[in-house]
Amino acid sequence: MRVPPRLARWLTDAKESDPSVRLRYWTDVEGRPASDRRVREAKAALGRTGWTERLLDSQFPDGHWVTTGSSGRDLYRPKYIVANWRAIVLSDLGMTRADPRIRRLAEIILRRWSPGKNDLSGRGGEICVTGNAVRYLTRFGYLDHPAVQRSIAWIVRTQKSDGGWHCFPSRTGTLDGWEGLAALAEIPEAARDPPVRRSIERGAEFFLRRRLMNEGRTRYPPWFRIHYPNHYYYDVLVGLRILTRLGYGSDARLRPAVRWLLDKRRRDGTWALDADHPDLDPDRGGYRFPGPVYPLRLEAPNEPSRWATVEALSVLARTGT
């Protein structure tokens, strides 16, 4: 796709833009291979400058971030600043186990991970937690780890009869249960066995039947606001990212969601984040969460966002728009 030169410079300038954005732009928008000099330079800067450096700077030597009491270091609470949440974002931004700090992070999670039992929060299995963990551990380079493989089998096994997933007991899935499909999407195509392939096909059909946005009698307002980090929060851009990365960019049922994305583009060609995660504004149909919340913010809402822009351009590139 053709990106205006001014916008391309804003996304890729080495002095102003983040290396995670540059990496995403060179690979997902322009389609450059891993051997390309620009791609290699962006990867080399990860963990040394920008968002990834700031996120890792406060990591303790044992791999944790925040100490939450004498019982030990919690991986899940307080939200959204401890290990589980940092892992999600660091994997989004392109970090892998090549960095020793990521290896320490992955090791503490894997030591306490029990697929389907959700040891991160001490409750029953939830697709949001297991799906997120599979997604970031696979991105980090732990696809072949036994715990990850057992978790993948659990995701496939707990898929609903309609092809979706749900974080709570239910006979049917919901668009909010996107983490199952997102996790399976991270498995390289050559490594997908027949059950995973069937699960992906059924999951994609679940989202496509709903045009990524149609569920229930009325539309849920936060789905139509762009967020980052997403953590476990669904919005239409999340659905577009997953489905287009799975190869469904030409499916006509994506067109309403693509039109929504184009309508979100600002006059200067950029996209903005509409709200922090979690979307806590009750007057706008937001998420209600008891207890303290510590949003993890990389960019301010309602301003031109490099991350939202490179995500949107990546989707448009995969749809041929």
Secondary structure as the mmCIF struct_conf table of DSSP 4:
data_model
#
loop_
_struct_conf.conf_type_id
_struct_conf.id
_struct_conf.beg_label_comp_id
_struct_conf.beg_label_asym_id
_struct_conf.beg_label_seq_id
_struct_conf.end_label_comp_id
_struct_conf.end_label_asym_id
_struct_conf.end_label_seq_id
HELX_RH_AL_P HELX_RH_AL_P1 PRO A 5 THR A 12
TURN_TY1_P TURN_TY1_P1 ALA A 14 GLU A 16
BEND BEND1 SER A 17 SER A 17
HELX_RH_AL_P HELX_RH_AL_P2 PRO A 19 ARG A 24
HELX_RH_PI_P HELX_RH_PI_P1 TYR A 25 VAL A 29
BEND BEND2 GLU A 30 GLU A 30
TURN_TY1_P TURN_TY1_P2 ALA A 34 SER A 35
BEND BEND3 ASP A 36 ASP A 36
HELX_RH_AL_P HELX_RH_AL_P3 ARG A 37 ALA A 45
TURN_TY1_P TURN_TY1_P3 LEU A 46 ARG A 48
BEND BEND4 THR A 49 THR A 49
HELX_RH_AL_P HELX_RH_AL_P4 GLY A 50 ASP A 57
TURN_TY1_P TURN_TY1_P4 SER A 58 SER A 58
TURN_TY1_P TURN_TY1_P5 PRO A 61 ASP A 62
BEND BEND5 GLY A 63 GLY A 63
BEND BEND6 GLY A 69 GLY A 69
TURN_TY1_P TURN_TY1_P6 SER A 70 SER A 71
BEND BEND7 LEU A 75 TYR A 76
BEND BEND8 PRO A 78 PRO A 78
TURN_TY1_P TURN_TY1_P7 LYS A 79 ILE A 81
BEND BEND9 VAL A 82 VAL A 82
HELX_RH_AL_P HELX_RH_AL_P5 ALA A 83 ASP A 92
TURN_TY1_P TURN_TY1_P8 LEU A 93 GLY A 94
TURN_TY1_P TURN_TY1_P9 ARG A 97 ALA A 98
BEND BEND10 ASP A 99 ASP A 99
HELX_RH_AL_P HELX_RH_AL_P6 PRO A 100 ARG A 112
TURN_TY1_P TURN_TY1_P10 PRO A 115 LYS A 117
TURN_TY1_P TURN_TY1_P11 ASP A 119 GLY A 122
BEND BEND11 ARG A 123 GLY A 124
HELX_RH_AL_P HELX_RH_AL_P7 ILE A 127 PHE A 140
TURN_TY1_P TURN_TY1_P12 GLY A 141 GLY A 141
TURN_TY1_P TURN_TY1_P13 LEU A 143 ASP A 144
BEND BEND12 HIS A 145 HIS A 145
HELX_RH_AL_P HELX_RH_AL_P8 PRO A 146 ARG A 157
TURN_TY1_P TURN_TY1_P14 THR A 158 THR A 158
TURN_TY1_P TURN_TY1_P15 SER A 161 ASP A 162
BEND BEND13 GLY A 163 GLY A 163
STRN STRN1 TRP A 165 TRP A 165
BEND BEND14 CYS A 167 PRO A 169
BEND BEND15 ARG A 171 THR A 172
STRN STRN2 THR A 174 THR A 174
TURN_TY1_P TURN_TY1_P16 LEU A 175 ASP A 176
TURN_TY1_P TURN_TY1_P17 TRP A 178 TRP A 178
HELX_RH_AL_P HELX_RH_AL_P9 GLU A 179 ALA A 185
TURN_TY1_P TURN_TY1_P18 GLU A 186 GLU A 186
BEND BEND16 ILE A 187 ILE A 187
HELX_RH_3T_P HELX_RH_3T_P1 GLU A 189 ALA A 191
HELX_RH_AL_P HELX_RH_AL_P10 PRO A 194 ARG A 209
TURN_TY1_P TURN_TY1_P19 ARG A 210 MET A 213
BEND BEND17 GLY A 216 THR A 218
HELX_RH_3T_P HELX_RH_3T_P2 PRO A 221 PHE A 224
BEND BEND18 ARG A 225 ARG A 225
STRN STRN3 HIS A 227 HIS A 227
BEND BEND19 TYR A 228 PRO A 229
TURN_TY1_P TURN_TY1_P20 HIS A 231 TYR A 232
HELX_RH_AL_P HELX_RH_AL_P11 VAL A 236 ARG A 245
TURN_TY1_P TURN_TY1_P21 LEU A 246 GLY A 247
TURN_TY1_P TURN_TY1_P22 GLY A 249 SER A 250
HELX_RH_3T_P HELX_RH_3T_P3 ALA A 252 LEU A 254
HELX_RH_AL_P HELX_RH_AL_P12 ARG A 255 ASP A 263
TURN_TY1_P TURN_TY1_P23 LYS A 264 LYS A 264
TURN_TY1_P TURN_TY1_P24 ARG A 267 ASP A 268
BEND BEND20 GLY A 269 GLY A 269
STRN STRN4 TRP A 271 ALA A 272
STRN STRN5 ALA A 275 ALA A 275
HELX_LH_PP_P HELX_LH_PP_P1 ASP A 276 ASP A 276
BEND BEND21 HIS A 277 PRO A 278
HELX_RH_3T_P HELX_RH_3T_P4 PRO A 282 ARG A 284
TURN_TY1_P TURN_TY1_P25 GLY A 285 GLY A 285
BEND BEND22 GLY A 291 GLY A 291
BEND BEND23 LEU A 298 GLU A 299
TURN_TY1_P TURN_TY1_P26 PRO A 301 ASN A 302
BEND BEND24 GLU A 303 GLU A 303
STRN STRN6 PRO A 304 SER A 305
HELX_RH_AL_P HELX_RH_AL_P13 ARG A 306 THR A 319
TURN_TY1_P TURN_TY1_P27 GLY A 320 GLY A 320
#
